[in-house]
């Protein structure tokens, strides 16, 4: 599969009720919707479409494309992508803040 271009933010609810954010695209969203149908996750919501392709998105996109593949249509498990501390977690948080999904801390001014 070609490298994924990430352009949306989703909120995913796992079966245990845990919610988390993910940077995705329409293909990945389709897999999440299928995972709901298969009972692998509880819910997926698109929070923001067509996010700007910032340098933070490029960093996270490169990480995802290097470490993960889009699940097959007939998946048997849902994989939550790790967001390692440092450059990747900082880029991820920056994307959420820039798109007003999470608040900026006072330290971010």
MOPAC internal coordinates of N, CA, C and O (Angstrom, degrees):
PM7 1SCF
backbone

  N    0.0000 0     0.00 0     0.00 0    0    0    0
  C    1.4457 1     0.00 0     0.00 0    1    0    0
  C    1.5293 1   108.93 1     0.00 0    2    1    0
  O    1.2310 1   119.91 1   -36.88 1    3    2    1
  N    1.3048 1   117.78 1   143.12 1    3    2    1
  C    1.4616 1   122.14 1   178.64 1    5    3    2
  C    1.5227 1   110.73 1   -65.42 1    6    5    3
  O    1.2310 1   121.35 1   -16.69 1    7    6    5
  N    1.3319 1   115.01 1   163.31 1    7    6    5
  C    1.4602 1   119.20 1   175.03 1    9    7    6
  C    1.5202 1   109.88 1   -60.19 1   10    9    7
  O    1.2310 1   121.41 1   -38.76 1   11   10    9
  N    1.3103 1   114.91 1   141.24 1   11   10    9
  C    1.4590 1   121.01 1  -178.59 1   13   11   10
  C    1.5234 1   110.46 1   -85.69 1   14   13   11
  O    1.2310 1   120.51 1   -44.59 1   15   14   13
  N    1.3194 1   116.63 1   135.41 1   15   14   13
  C    1.4594 1   123.26 1   171.82 1   17   15   14
  C    1.5243 1   105.70 1   -97.41 1   18   17   15
  O    1.2310 1   120.28 1   -58.03 1   19   18   17
  N    1.3125 1   117.07 1   121.97 1   19   18   17
  C    1.4593 1   121.70 1  -175.79 1   21   19   18
  C    1.5237 1   109.98 1   -95.18 1   22   21   19
  O    1.2310 1   121.14 1   -53.01 1   23   22   21
  N    1.3335 1   115.43 1   126.99 1   23   22   21
  C    1.4634 1   118.95 1  -174.26 1   25   23   22
  C    1.5281 1   114.58 1  -143.55 1   26   25   23
  O    1.2310 1   120.20 1  -164.23 1   27   26   25
  N    1.3315 1   117.23 1    15.77 1   27   26   25
  C    1.4591 1   119.41 1   177.45 1   29   27   26
  C    1.5279 1   110.00 1  -147.02 1   30   29   27
  O    1.2310 1   121.59 1   -18.44 1   31   30   29
  N    1.3279 1   114.57 1   161.56 1   31   30   29
  C    1.4603 1   120.93 1   175.56 1   33   31   30
  C    1.5265 1   107.42 1  -118.40 1   34   33   31
  O    1.2310 1   121.31 1   -49.93 1   35   34   33
  N    1.3234 1   115.09 1   130.07 1   35   34   33
  C    1.4628 1   121.78 1   179.34 1   37   35   34
  C    1.5268 1   109.84 1  -116.79 1   38   37   35
  O    1.2310 1   121.69 1   -22.65 1   39   38   37
  N    1.3277 1   114.36 1   157.35 1   39   38   37
  C    1.4610 1   120.75 1   167.31 1   41   39   38
  C    1.5210 1   106.02 1  -115.78 1   42   41   39
  O    1.2310 1   120.73 1   -55.76 1   43   42   41
  N    1.3211 1   116.22 1   124.24 1   43   42   41
  C    1.4586 1   121.68 1  -177.83 1   45   43   42
  C    1.5232 1   108.30 1  -112.43 1   46   45   43
  O    1.2310 1   121.23 1   -46.41 1   47   46   45
  N    1.3284 1   115.25 1   133.59 1   47   46   45
  C    1.4579 1   121.63 1   175.96 1   49   47   46
  C    1.5170 1   108.32 1  -109.69 1   50   49   47
  O    1.2310 1   121.23 1   -59.59 1   51   50   49
  N    1.3262 1   115.25 1   120.41 1   51   50   49
  C    1.4569 1   120.60 1   177.91 1   53   51   50
  C    1.5277 1   109.85 1   -78.10 1   54   53   51
  O    1.2310 1   120.39 1   -12.44 1   55   54   53
  N    1.3077 1   116.86 1   167.56 1   55   54   53
  C    1.4644 1   120.97 1  -178.10 1   57   55   54
  C    1.5280 1   113.05 1   -60.15 1   58   57   55
  O    1.2310 1   120.05 1   152.97 1   59   58   57
  N    1.3288 1   117.50 1   -27.03 1   59   58   57
  C    1.4661 1   120.20 1   179.54 1   61   59   58
  C    1.5326 1   112.56 1   -83.75 1   62   61   59
  O    1.2310 1   120.49 1  -177.02 1   63   62   61
  N    1.3450 1   116.67 1     2.98 1   63   62   61
  C    1.4571 1   121.63 1   178.65 1   65   63   62
  C    1.5188 1   114.21 1    93.05 1   66   65   63
  O    1.2310 1   119.92 1   170.66 1   67   66   65
  N    1.3304 1   117.76 1    -9.34 1   67   66   65
  C    1.4590 1   121.85 1   177.26 1   69   67   66
  C    1.5270 1   109.69 1   -64.01 1   70   69   67
  O    1.2310 1   120.73 1   -46.46 1   71   70   69
  N    1.3275 1   116.21 1   133.54 1   71   70   69
  C    1.4616 1   121.43 1   178.27 1   73   71   70
  C    1.5178 1   109.38 1  -113.78 1   74   73   71
  O    1.2310 1   121.15 1   -35.44 1   75   74   73
  N    1.3172 1   115.41 1   144.56 1   75   74   73
  C    1.4587 1   119.92 1   175.39 1   77   75   74
  C    1.5198 1   109.24 1  -150.18 1   78   77   75
  O    1.2310 1   120.97 1   -17.31 1   79   78   77
  N    1.3314 1   115.74 1   162.69 1   79   78   77
  C    1.4575 1   122.10 1   179.63 1   81   79   78
  C    1.5217 1   109.34 1   -99.46 1   82   81   79
  O    1.2310 1   121.42 1   -29.15 1   83   82   81
  N    1.3210 1   114.89 1   150.85 1   83   82   81
  C    1.4644 1   120.59 1   173.98 1   85   83   82
  C    1.5233 1   108.98 1  -143.10 1   86   85   83
  O    1.2310 1   121.03 1   -34.52 1   87   86   85
  N    1.3206 1   115.63 1   145.48 1   87   86   85
  C    1.4552 1   122.67 1   173.49 1   89   87   86
  C    1.5297 1   104.75 1   -94.11 1   90   89   87
  O    1.2310 1   120.22 1   -53.68 1   91   90   89
  N    1.3293 1   117.18 1   126.32 1   91   90   89
  C    1.4619 1   120.31 1  -170.01 1   93   91   90
  C    1.5239 1   110.94 1  -144.63 1   94   93   91
  O    1.2310 1   121.58 1    17.24 1   95   94   93
  N    1.3196 1   114.58 1  -162.76 1   95   94   93
  C    1.4619 1   122.50 1   173.94 1   97   95   94
  C    1.5247 1   107.67 1  -148.19 1   98   97   95
  O    1.2310 1   120.11 1     1.54 1   99   98   97
  N    1.3055 1   117.39 1  -178.46 1   99   98   97
  C    1.4626 1   120.73 1  -173.77 1  101   99   98
  C    1.5321 1   111.84 1   -64.60 1  102  101   99
  O    1.2310 1   120.10 1   144.19 1  103  102  101
  N    1.3291 1   117.42 1   -35.81 1  103  102  101
  C    1.4653 1   120.23 1   177.64 1  105  103  102
  C    1.5251 1   110.48 1   -64.63 1  106  105  103
  O    1.2310 1   120.76 1   133.09 1  107  106  105
  N    1.3294 1   116.16 1   -46.91 1  107  106  105
  C    1.4547 1   120.33 1   179.94 1  109  107  106
  C    1.5292 1   110.57 1   -65.56 1  110  109  107
  O    1.2310 1   120.05 1   143.81 1  111  110  109
  N    1.3233 1   117.52 1   -36.19 1  111  110  109
  C    1.4577 1   121.14 1   176.99 1  113  111  110
  C    1.5234 1   110.67 1   -63.52 1  114  113  111
  O    1.2310 1   120.56 1   139.73 1  115  114  113
  N    1.3264 1   116.53 1   -40.27 1  115  114  113
  C    1.4619 1   120.36 1   176.92 1  117  115  114
  C    1.5192 1   111.53 1   -60.63 1  118  117  115
  O    1.2310 1   120.62 1   140.59 1  119  118  117
  N    1.3425 1   116.42 1   -39.41 1  119  118  117
  C    1.4691 1   119.94 1   177.25 1  121  119  118
  C    1.5236 1   110.61 1   -66.31 1  122  121  119
  O    1.2310 1   120.05 1   141.99 1  123  122  121
  N    1.3223 1   117.52 1   -38.01 1  123  122  121
  C    1.4609 1   120.40 1   177.71 1  125  123  122
  C    1.5304 1   110.60 1   -65.38 1  126  125  123
  O    1.2310 1   120.44 1   138.71 1  127  126  125
  N    1.3305 1   116.77 1   -41.29 1  127  126  125
  C    1.4752 1   120.01 1   176.63 1  129  127  126
  C    1.5272 1   110.48 1   -61.04 1  130  129  127
  O    1.2310 1   120.41 1   138.71 1  131  130  129
  N    1.3306 1   116.82 1   -41.29 1  131  130  129
  C    1.4670 1   121.20 1   177.17 1  133  131  130
  C    1.5292 1   110.29 1   -64.04 1  134  133  131
  O    1.2310 1   120.32 1   140.55 1  135  134  133
  N    1.3381 1   116.99 1   -39.45 1  135  134  133
  C    1.4652 1   120.70 1   177.97 1  137  135  134
  C    1.5313 1   111.15 1   -60.96 1  138  137  135
  O    1.2310 1   120.49 1   145.13 1  139  138  137
  N    1.3353 1   116.67 1   -34.87 1  139  138  137
  C    1.4690 1   120.43 1   175.20 1  141  139  138
  C    1.5291 1   109.13 1   -62.99 1  142  141  139
  O    1.2310 1   120.46 1   131.78 1  143  142  141
  N    1.3220 1   116.72 1   -48.22 1  143  142  141
  C    1.4675 1   120.93 1   179.69 1  145  143  142
  C    1.5251 1   111.81 1   -58.99 1  146  145  143
  O    1.2310 1   120.64 1   143.72 1  147  146  145
  N    1.3261 1   116.38 1   -36.28 1  147  146  145
  C    1.4633 1   121.18 1  -178.98 1  149  147  146
  C    1.5291 1   112.80 1   -82.39 1  150  149  147
  O    1.2310 1   120.24 1   175.97 1  151  150  149
  N    1.3346 1   117.15 1    -4.03 1  151  150  149
  C    1.4579 1   120.77 1   179.64 1  153  151  150
  C    1.5165 1   114.13 1    77.96 1  154  153  151
  O    1.2310 1   120.20 1  -161.62 1  155  154  153
  N    1.3354 1   117.22 1    18.38 1  155  154  153
  C    1.4621 1   120.90 1  -179.49 1  157  155  154
  C    1.5252 1   112.41 1   -85.10 1  158  157  155
  O    1.2310 1   120.52 1   153.62 1  159  158  157
  N    1.3254 1   116.62 1   -26.38 1  159  158  157
  C    1.4615 1   123.56 1   172.91 1  161  159  158
  C    1.5183 1   107.09 1  -138.78 1  162  161  159
  O    1.2310 1   121.16 1   -16.29 1  163  162  161
  N    1.3232 1   115.39 1   163.71 1  163  162  161
  C    1.4652 1   119.77 1  -176.33 1  165  163  162
  C    1.5358 1   113.17 1   -85.88 1  166  165  163
  O    1.2310 1   120.66 1   138.92 1  167  166  165
  N    1.3669 1   116.35 1   -41.08 1  167  166  165
  C    1.4640 1   118.93 1  -173.70 1  169  167  166
  C    1.5180 1   110.72 1  -161.32 1  170  169  167
  O    1.2310 1   120.94 1   -28.25 1  171  170  169
  N    1.3292 1   115.81 1   151.75 1  171  170  169
  C    1.4607 1   122.33 1   170.40 1  173  171  170
  C    1.5259 1   107.71 1  -134.97 1  174  173  171
  O    1.2310 1   120.98 1   -45.40 1  175  174  173
  N    1.3277 1   115.74 1   134.60 1  175  174  173
  C    1.4655 1   122.24 1   177.37 1  177  175  174
  C    1.5162 1   108.76 1  -127.20 1  178  177  175
  O    1.2310 1   120.60 1   -44.00 1  179  178  177
  N    1.3115 1   116.46 1   136.00 1  179  178  177
  C    1.4603 1   120.42 1   171.65 1  181  179  178
  C    1.5285 1   107.19 1   -84.22 1  182  181  179
  O    1.2310 1   120.81 1   -57.29 1  183  182  181
  N    1.3297 1   116.06 1   122.71 1  183  182  181
  C    1.4584 1   120.65 1  -179.52 1  185  183  182
  C    1.5196 1   112.36 1   -97.18 1  186  185  183
  O    1.2310 1   120.52 1   148.53 1  187  186  185
  N    1.3207 1   116.61 1   -31.47 1  187  186  185
  C    1.4713 1   120.02 1  -176.77 1  189  187  186
  C    1.5260 1   108.75 1  -153.08 1  190  189  187
  O    1.2310 1   120.95 1   -50.39 1  191  190  189
  N    1.3236 1   115.80 1   129.61 1  191  190  189
  C    1.4700 1   122.23 1   177.09 1  193  191  190
  C    1.5213 1   110.35 1  -104.76 1  194  193  191
  O    1.2310 1   121.18 1   -24.55 1  195  194  193
  N    1.3147 1   115.35 1   155.45 1  195  194  193
  C    1.4655 1   122.36 1   174.45 1  197  195  194
  C    1.5222 1   113.16 1    51.79 1  198  197  195
  O    1.2310 1   121.23 1  -128.28 1  199  198  197
  N    1.3418 1   115.26 1    51.72 1  199  198  197
  C    1.4602 1   118.52 1   177.73 1  201  199  198
  C    1.5318 1   109.20 1   -67.83 1  202  201  199
  O    1.2310 1   120.12 1   -30.94 1  203  202  201
  N    1.3335 1   117.38 1   149.06 1  203  202  201
  C    1.4604 1   120.34 1   178.39 1  205  203  202
  C    1.5267 1   110.93 1   -60.58 1  206  205  203
  O    1.2310 1   120.35 1   -38.78 1  207  206  205
  N    1.3108 1   116.94 1   141.22 1  207  206  205
  C    1.4639 1   121.80 1  -179.21 1  209  207  206
  C    1.5250 1   109.50 1   -86.09 1  210  209  207
  O    1.2310 1   121.21 1  -103.51 1  211  210  209
  N    1.3230 1   115.29 1    76.49 1  211  210  209
  C    1.4674 1   122.78 1  -177.90 1  213  211  210
  C    1.5238 1   110.88 1   -78.73 1  214  213  211
  O    1.2310 1   121.09 1    -4.92 1  215  214  213
  N    1.3271 1   115.52 1   175.08 1  215  214  213
  C    1.4657 1   119.39 1   175.92 1  217  215  214
  C    1.5266 1   110.35 1   -64.29 1  218  217  215
  O    1.2310 1   119.81 1   147.09 1  219  218  217
  N    1.3347 1   117.96 1   -32.91 1  219  218  217
  C    1.4721 1   121.05 1   177.23 1  221  219  218
  C    1.5257 1   110.37 1   -64.62 1  222  221  219
  O    1.2310 1   120.19 1   139.76 1  223  222  221
  N    1.3309 1   117.25 1   -40.24 1  223  222  221
  C    1.4745 1   120.37 1   177.21 1  225  223  222
  C    1.5291 1   109.05 1   -63.58 1  226  225  223
  O    1.2310 1   119.84 1   138.43 1  227  226  225
  N    1.3126 1   117.91 1   -41.57 1  227  226  225
  C    1.4707 1   121.05 1   178.57 1  229  227  226
  C    1.5260 1   111.50 1   -59.64 1  230  229  227
  O    1.2310 1   120.25 1   137.19 1  231  230  229
  N    1.3320 1   117.13 1   -42.81 1  231  230  229
  C    1.4683 1   121.54 1   179.19 1  233  231  230
  C    1.5276 1   110.10 1   -62.27 1  234  233  231
  O    1.2310 1   120.51 1   131.93 1  235  234  233
  N    1.3281 1   116.63 1   -48.07 1  235  234  233
  C    1.4727 1   120.50 1  -177.86 1  237  235  234
  C    1.5340 1   110.64 1   -68.08 1  238  237  235
  O    1.2310 1   120.56 1   139.46 1  239  238  237
  N    1.3093 1   116.53 1   -40.54 1  239  238  237
  C    1.4694 1   122.44 1   178.05 1  241  239  238
  C    1.5353 1   110.61 1   -58.52 1  242  241  239
  O    1.2310 1   120.38 1   133.67 1  243  242  241
  N    1.3241 1   116.88 1   -46.33 1  243  242  241
  C    1.4616 1   121.25 1   179.14 1  245  243  242
  C    1.5308 1   110.56 1   -61.03 1  246  245  243
  O    1.2310 1   120.83 1   137.35 1  247  246  245
  N    1.3252 1   116.01 1   -42.65 1  247  246  245
  C    1.4719 1   121.03 1   178.25 1  249  247  246
  C    1.5310 1   111.04 1   -61.23 1  250  249  247
  O    1.2310 1   120.44 1   131.43 1  251  250  249
  N    1.3262 1   116.77 1   -48.57 1  251  250  249
  C    1.4756 1   120.77 1  -178.99 1  253  251  250
  C    1.5242 1   110.17 1   -62.44 1  254  253  251
  O    1.2310 1   120.26 1   132.23 1  255  254  253
  N    1.3227 1   117.11 1   -47.77 1  255  254  253
  C    1.4693 1   120.31 1  -178.50 1  257  255  254
  C    1.5293 1   112.55 1   -64.15 1  258  257  255
  O    1.2310 1   119.92 1   151.45 1  259  258  257
  N    1.3169 1   117.77 1   -28.55 1  259  258  257
  C    1.4647 1   121.51 1   179.78 1  261  259  258
  C    1.5219 1   113.27 1   -82.37 1  262  261  259
  O    1.2310 1   120.31 1   157.00 1  263  262  261
  N    1.3403 1   117.01 1   -23.00 1  263  262  261
  C    1.4571 1   120.19 1  -171.13 1  265  263  262
  C    1.5281 1   116.18 1  -118.14 1  266  265  263
  O    1.2310 1   120.06 1   165.62 1  267  266  265
  N    1.3249 1   117.50 1   -14.38 1  267  266  265
  C    1.4660 1   120.22 1  -175.14 1  269  267  266
  C    1.5202 1   110.68 1  -137.56 1  270  269  267
  O    1.2310 1   121.17 1   -20.72 1  271  270  269
  N    1.3241 1   115.37 1   159.28 1  271  270  269
  C    1.4633 1   121.95 1   171.48 1  273  271  270
  C    1.5216 1   108.09 1  -124.48 1  274  273  271
  O    1.2310 1   120.88 1   -26.45 1  275  274  273
  N    1.3170 1   115.92 1   153.55 1  275  274  273
  C    1.4593 1   120.28 1   176.33 1  277  275  274
  C    1.5259 1   107.07 1   -66.68 1  278  277  275
  O    1.2310 1   119.99 1   -47.70 1  279  278  277
  N    1.3350 1   117.63 1   132.30 1  279  278  277
  C    1.4678 1   119.46 1  -178.63 1  281  279  278
  C    1.5250 1   112.22 1   -61.28 1  282  281  279
  O    1.2310 1   121.23 1   -28.92 1  283  282  281
  N    1.3390 1   115.26 1   151.08 1  283  282  281
  C    1.4588 1   120.35 1   172.41 1  285  283  282
  C    1.5139 1   109.04 1   -62.34 1  286  285  283
  O    1.2310 1   120.75 1   -20.76 1  287  286  285
  N    1.3304 1   116.18 1   159.24 1  287  286  285
  C    1.4634 1   121.59 1  -179.14 1  289  287  286
  C    1.5280 1   110.97 1   -60.26 1  290  289  287
  O    1.2310 1   120.16 1   141.65 1  291  290  289
  N    1.3074 1   117.30 1   -38.35 1  291  290  289
  C    1.4697 1   121.35 1  -179.05 1  293  291  290
  C    1.5324 1   110.32 1   -99.33 1  294  293  291
  O    1.2310 1   120.64 1  -124.55 1  295  294  293
  N    1.3201 1   116.39 1    55.45 1  295  294  293
  C    1.4659 1   121.83 1  -178.30 1  297  295  294
  C    1.5286 1   111.11 1   -67.88 1  298  297  295
  O    1.2310 1   121.40 1   -22.85 1  299  298  297
  N    1.3231 1   114.92 1   157.15 1  299  298  297
  C    1.4620 1   119.72 1   178.98 1  301  299  298
  C    1.5287 1   111.97 1  -116.18 1  302  301  299
  O    1.2310 1   120.60 1   175.03 1  303  302  301
  N    1.3309 1   116.46 1    -4.97 1  303  302  301
  C    1.4612 1   120.77 1   176.95 1  305  303  302
  C    1.5243 1   109.14 1  -151.13 1  306  305  303
  O    1.2310 1   121.03 1   -21.14 1  307  306  305
  N    1.3246 1   115.64 1   158.86 1  307  306  305
  C    1.4597 1   122.23 1   175.45 1  309  307  306
  C    1.5178 1   108.30 1  -105.67 1  310  309  307
  O    1.2310 1   120.13 1   -52.36 1  311  310  309
  N    1.3212 1   117.36 1   127.64 1  311  310  309
  C    1.4591 1   122.33 1  -179.27 1  313  311  310
  C    1.5310 1   108.65 1  -103.57 1  314  313  311
  O    1.2310 1   121.06 1   -57.03 1  315  314  313
  N    1.3274 1   115.57 1   122.97 1  315  314  313
  C    1.4593 1   121.61 1   173.94 1  317  315  314
  C    1.5243 1   106.98 1   -88.65 1  318  317  315
  O    1.2310 1   120.56 1   -57.97 1  319  318  317
  N    1.3239 1   116.54 1   122.03 1  319  318  317
  C    1.4615 1   120.52 1  -178.72 1  321  319  318
  C    1.5256 1   110.67 1   -69.21 1  322  321  319
  O    1.2310 1   120.89 1   -48.51 1  323  322  321
  N    1.3398 1   115.90 1   131.49 1  323  322  321
  C    1.4598 1   121.24 1   174.38 1  325  323  322
  C    1.5217 1   109.18 1   -68.45 1  326  325  323
  O    1.2310 1   121.39 1   -29.54 1  327  326  325
  N    1.2989 1   114.95 1   150.46 1  327  326  325
  C    1.4641 1   121.96 1   174.72 1  329  327  326
  C    1.5195 1   106.48 1  -128.81 1  330  329  327
  O    1.2310 1   120.55 1   -96.56 1  331  330  329
  N    1.3544 1   116.55 1    83.44 1  331  330  329
  C    1.4617 1   120.07 1  -175.41 1  333  331  330
  C    1.5275 1   112.52 1   -60.76 1  334  333  331
  O    1.2310 1   121.49 1   -36.72 1  335  334  333
  N    1.3409 1   114.75 1   143.28 1  335  334  333
  C    1.4647 1   121.04 1   177.64 1  337  335  334
  C    1.5235 1   109.45 1   -56.39 1  338  337  335
  O    1.2310 1   121.19 1   -30.28 1  339  338  337
  N    1.3043 1   115.34 1   149.72 1  339  338  337
  C    1.4616 1   120.96 1   179.30 1  341  339  338
  C    1.5142 1   110.29 1   105.54 1  342  341  339
  O    1.2310 1   120.92 1    40.21 1  343  342  341
  N    1.3162 1   115.85 1  -139.79 1  343  342  341
  C    1.4659 1   122.81 1  -172.97 1  345  343  342
  C    1.5345 1   113.19 1   -54.79 1  346  345  343
  O    1.2310 1   119.87 1   136.80 1  347  346  345
  N    1.3353 1   117.84 1   -43.20 1  347  346  345
  C    1.4630 1   121.07 1  -176.06 1  349  347  346
  C    1.5260 1   110.67 1   -71.52 1  350  349  347
  O    1.2310 1   119.99 1   130.87 1  351  350  349
  N    1.3232 1   117.63 1   -49.13 1  351  350  349
  C    1.4724 1   121.16 1   179.44 1  353  351  350
  C    1.5223 1   110.13 1   -63.16 1  354  353  351
  O    1.2310 1   120.01 1   140.39 1  355  354  353
  N    1.3158 1   117.58 1   -39.61 1  355  354  353
  C    1.4695 1   120.91 1   178.18 1  357  355  354
  C    1.5264 1   110.69 1   -62.56 1  358  357  355
  O    1.2310 1   120.02 1   136.15 1  359  358  357
  N    1.3305 1   117.57 1   -43.85 1  359  358  357
  C    1.4689 1   121.38 1   178.48 1  361  359  358
  C    1.5176 1   110.16 1   -63.04 1  362  361  359
  O    1.2310 1   120.40 1   134.44 1  363  362  361
  N    1.3368 1   116.83 1   -45.56 1  363  362  361
  C    1.4691 1   121.64 1  -179.81 1  365  363  362
  C    1.5254 1   110.30 1   -59.36 1  366  365  363
  O    1.2310 1   120.39 1   130.05 1  367  366  365
  N    1.3283 1   116.85 1   -49.95 1  367  366  365
  C    1.4714 1   120.40 1   179.77 1  369  367  366
  C    1.5248 1   111.54 1   -62.14 1  370  369  367
  O    1.2310 1   120.46 1   141.99 1  371  370  369
  N    1.3237 1   116.72 1   -38.01 1  371  370  369
  C    1.4635 1   121.33 1   178.28 1  373  371  370
  C    1.5344 1   111.06 1   -61.04 1  374  373  371
  O    1.2310 1   120.68 1   139.09 1  375  374  373
  N    1.3177 1   116.30 1   -40.91 1  375  374  373
  C    1.4760 1   120.83 1   178.13 1  377  375  374
  C    1.5223 1   110.18 1   -62.67 1  378  377  375
  O    1.2310 1   120.44 1   134.39 1  379  378  377
  N    1.3317 1   116.76 1   -45.61 1  379  378  377
  C    1.4711 1   120.38 1  -179.62 1  381  379  378
  C    1.5225 1   111.20 1   -64.08 1  382  381  379
  O    1.2310 1   120.24 1   140.07 1  383  382  381
  N    1.3321 1   117.15 1   -39.93 1  383  382  381
  C    1.4622 1   120.96 1   179.31 1  385  383  382
  C    1.5253 1   111.24 1   -68.46 1  386  385  383
  O    1.2310 1   120.10 1   135.33 1  387  386  385
  N    1.3217 1   117.42 1   -44.67 1  387  386  385
  C    1.4661 1   121.58 1  -178.75 1  389  387  386
  C    1.5248 1   111.52 1   -62.27 1  390  389  387
  O    1.2310 1   120.76 1   150.70 1  391  390  389
  N    1.3239 1   116.15 1   -29.30 1  391  390  389
  C    1.4647 1   120.69 1  -179.02 1  393  391  390
  C    1.5234 1   112.82 1  -100.04 1  394  393  391
  O    1.2310 1   121.16 1  -166.32 1  395  394  393
  N    1.3422 1   115.38 1    13.68 1  395  394  393
  C    1.4688 1   123.47 1   174.87 1  397  395  394
  C    1.5298 1   113.14 1    57.94 1  398  397  395
  O    1.2310 1   121.16 1  -144.20 1  399  398  397
  N    1.3365 1   115.38 1    35.80 1  399  398  397
  C    1.4638 1   120.52 1   175.20 1  401  399  398
  C    1.5215 1   109.04 1   -87.43 1  402  401  399
  O    1.2310 1   120.59 1   142.35 1  403  402  401
  N    1.3354 1   116.47 1   -37.65 1  403  402  401
  C    1.4628 1   121.79 1   173.38 1  405  403  402
  C    1.5225 1   107.78 1  -125.82 1  406  405  403
  O    1.2310 1   121.42 1   -21.88 1  407  406  405
  N    1.3200 1   114.89 1   158.12 1  407  406  405
  C    1.4614 1   121.19 1  -178.98 1  409  407  406
  C    1.5145 1   110.90 1   -76.67 1  410  409  407
  O    1.2310 1   120.94 1   -30.24 1  411  410  409
  N    1.3126 1   115.82 1   149.76 1  411  410  409
  C    1.4655 1   121.08 1   172.31 1  413  411  410
  C    1.5271 1   107.40 1   -79.26 1  414  413  411
  O    1.2310 1   121.08 1   -38.80 1  415  414  413
  N    1.3246 1   115.54 1   141.20 1  415  414  413
  C    1.4733 1   121.13 1   175.91 1  417  415  414
  C    1.5221 1   108.92 1   -78.24 1  418  417  415
  O    1.2310 1   120.73 1   -19.31 1  419  418  417
  N    1.3150 1   116.21 1   160.69 1  419  418  417
  C    1.4563 1   120.40 1   176.03 1  421  419  418
  C    1.5281 1   111.09 1   -57.73 1  422  421  419
  O    1.2310 1   120.83 1   146.28 1  423  422  421
  N    1.3493 1   116.02 1   -33.72 1  423  422  421
  C    1.4745 1   120.85 1  -179.31 1  425  423  422
  C    1.5195 1   112.69 1   -67.22 1  426  425  423
  O    1.2310 1   119.96 1   162.55 1  427  426  425
  N    1.3204 1   117.69 1   -17.45 1  427  426  425
  C    1.4670 1   122.02 1  -175.97 1  429  427  426
  C    1.5202 1   112.87 1   -83.70 1  430  429  427
  O    1.2310 1   119.67 1   176.10 1  431  430  429
  N    1.3180 1   118.24 1    -3.90 1  431  430  429
  C    1.4627 1   120.76 1  -176.56 1  433  431  430
  C    1.5074 1   111.52 1   -69.49 1  434  433  431
  O    1.2310 1   120.10 1   180.00 1  435  434  433

